[in-house]
Amino acid sequence: MKVPLVCGNNYNITILRDNIYTMKNIALIGAGRSSSSLIQYLINNAEQKDLNIVIADREIGHLNDIVGNSDRVEQIVFDVFDDDARIALIQKADLVISMLPARFHIVVAKDCITYKKDMITASYISEEMSALDQEAKDAGIMLLNEMGVDPGIDHMSAMRVIGDLQEKGAKFLQFESFTGGLVAPESDTNPWGYKFTWNPRNVVLAGQGGAVKFIQEGRYKFIPYHMLFRRTEKLEVKGYGSFEGYANRDSLAYRSLYGLDNIPTMYRGTLRRPGFSRSWDIFVKLGLTDDSYTLEDSEELTHRTFINKFLAYSERDSVELKLMHYLKIDQDSDIMSKLEWLGMFSDEKVNLKNATPAQVLQSILEKKWTLEPKDKDMIVMVHMFGYELNGKRELITSSMVTMGDDQTYTAMAKTVGLPVGIGALLILDKTIHKPGVHLPVTKDIFVPVLNELEKFDISFTEEKGEYLGYML
């Protein structure tokens, strides 16, 4: 017989014969558009794993349909900078999941160290987070980062192939990895071939923060931001057509992480449909993605006058003509068609006070790039491994395409949220538990996570062929 007790510290404790078992408490901090599948995964496992889930976010109204009538979930309005509320929430948790914007993870992580609570995030590991490694070890807790899709599934799926080939004695010649969050073909209703499936701000600011780095045929390569979207690579994904990829962040940092220190070619990129990058480059060249200063009269701007701010003065020439002349665009070009479709030359008001150029651009894009309720998105990931084994040069192409269900349960939410949820349960079960700051690049983490993801149709197809040299 089970007798539930309600204790002063809000823990649910059940007495079963002579044993005392404490319900596991998960604090999920931040519940944006990538959290729907994570929340559902935790709820679906709550009875079996005896979980209590506290979802803490600035706004919680959007969660009602996701949470439903689950008695395993508590929702609270929460400000991460309210020290008392944050500390109280973390103290009561057995594990903390931070789905906050990446820059806020460090605030939560420091409290997790203080109160000895394991933590998991989906974001890139920052220098500040890495610096907490010894403190986390001293506290005996695990801070597991990069458990989303990119970063996350990309690491795990790549390391599964790399580890297998390394065990066979393969010499790696090339590693290419591309990931894209895109609209599914049946919902692709615009000339850009793109709609927002994750934080729009991150899309607008993509590629900023220093030169992109990679290595090609033993030569170090660097692409400054203002040229990033003009240096693209083409590739095909069987059954899904053509894509283009632009370089992503610092590919060099992953050589030692993947055990590929001497590899002559290593490149990580982001996928878009053909033509996207060349058109996006117009925004970069004009300075519309700049987030470093505000436009004092932004609330008075229209789309048209916003563009005109970044063009030379002319008493007679139109905004369109000045833009075409300045950036050498043909009037009947695909680029002009894309800009016109977005309404970049319309007289619609911006209505944003003291906004940066990037914020104004984001506002304009959201009017046309927001998923409709029944729209579906897709995640496309492709790895290419060139290697030499037993005197033969071979190529493995590993690809994954995952489709979303609708505007809420997107492919992005599945591939970001499910690895986080799976990792969280593995930590709570003590299946994995290594004190310190970690990424999912070791077998004890990526094998069980990838196995579980296959149950949700997130799996990779591999094709083997002859390696003929640098492919892109």
C-alpha positions, 0 to 999 in steps of 0.5 A: 500500500502506498501512502502519499505524504505532503511535506513542508518542502513541497517534495512528494514522498511515498512510503512503500512497505519498509522503503522510502522512495523520493519522487524526482523533481525536474525544474525546466527553466524556459519553455519557448518554441523548442520545448513542446516535445521535451515537455511531452517526453517528460510527461509521457515518462512521468508515471513510470519514472515518478517525476514531478516537473516544474515549468518556469517561464516568463509566460506560461499561457501558451503551455496549456495545450501542451501540458493538458491535464497532467497532474505531474506538472506545475507551471510558474511565472518566473524571472531568472534574475529574481535571485530568491525565486531562482534559488528556491526553484533550484534547491527543490530540484533533483535536476535542472533543464535550462532552455533559456537563451544561451547567455543566461545558462551561466546564471543557472549553472552557478546556482546548480554548483552551489546547491549540487544539482545536475544541469542540462542545456541544448546550447553551445558550451560557452567559455564561461561554462567551460570555466566551471568544470573544476567547480562542477567536479568538486560539487559532484555534479554534471553540467551537460551541454550541447544536447540539442540538434546542432549542437547535439545530434550532430555530435552524437551521430558523427561520433558514432561513425567516427568512433567505429572507423577509428576502432578499425584503424581508419585514417580520416581525410575529410569530415563535412557536416551540415544541418538546416532547420527548414520548411517542409516541401508541402509547406514551402509557399514562399520564394525564400524556401524558408520560415522561422522554426526557432528563435528568429533573433538567432536567425537574423544574427547568424554568423556574427561574432568573428570570422568563420574558421575551417580547414580545407586540404590542409590549408586554414580558411577564414570567412569574415561575416560580410562575405559569409553568405557569398561563400556557399557549397552545393549538395543534394539530399536524396529524396529532398532535392538541392541545398546550399550550405554556408560555413558555421562558426569555428570548425577547427575547434571540433578536430580535437573534440572528435579525435581528428587532430590531423584531418586535412579537411574539416567543415561545418555548415548550415543548410538553406535552399538554393538562392537564400544566401545570396539574397540574405547577403543583401541584408548583410551588405546594407547593415540591416542585421546590425544589432549594436545601435538603435534607430532613434526614430524607428517607430516612425519608419515604414519598411520602405524608409527603413531600407532607404536609411542605408542608401545614398541620398538622391532627389529623383531615384526611387529606393528600388533603383538606388538599391539595385545600383548600390549593390549591382542587382538586376531589376528582374533578378530573383533577389529583387523578387524575394525582397518585394515578396517580403514587403521590403519596399512597402509603406507598412509601419514598423512600430518599434521604438528605439529598435536596432536595425536587426530588430526592425528586420526581424519584425519585418521578416516575422510577418512573412516567415511565421509558420501557419498552424498546419505548416510543417518544418523539417530538419536536414542533417548530412555528414560526409566522412572521407577516410582510408582503411586497408589501403582503400579510400572510401566515403560514408554519407550519413543523412537524417531528415525529420519532419514536424507535425504542425506549428507546435510540435515542429521538427525543430522542437523534436530534435532540440527537445527530445535529446535534452529529455532523454539525457535528463532521464539518463542522468536521473537514472544514474545511467550517465553521471560524470561530474564536470562540464561535458558534451555528448561525444562519448559512447556512454552518452550518445549510444543510449540517446541515439537508440532512444531517438530512433523510436521517434523516427530520428535516425540516419541512413548511411551510404558508402562509396569511393572517396574521390577527394575534396567533394565540395 
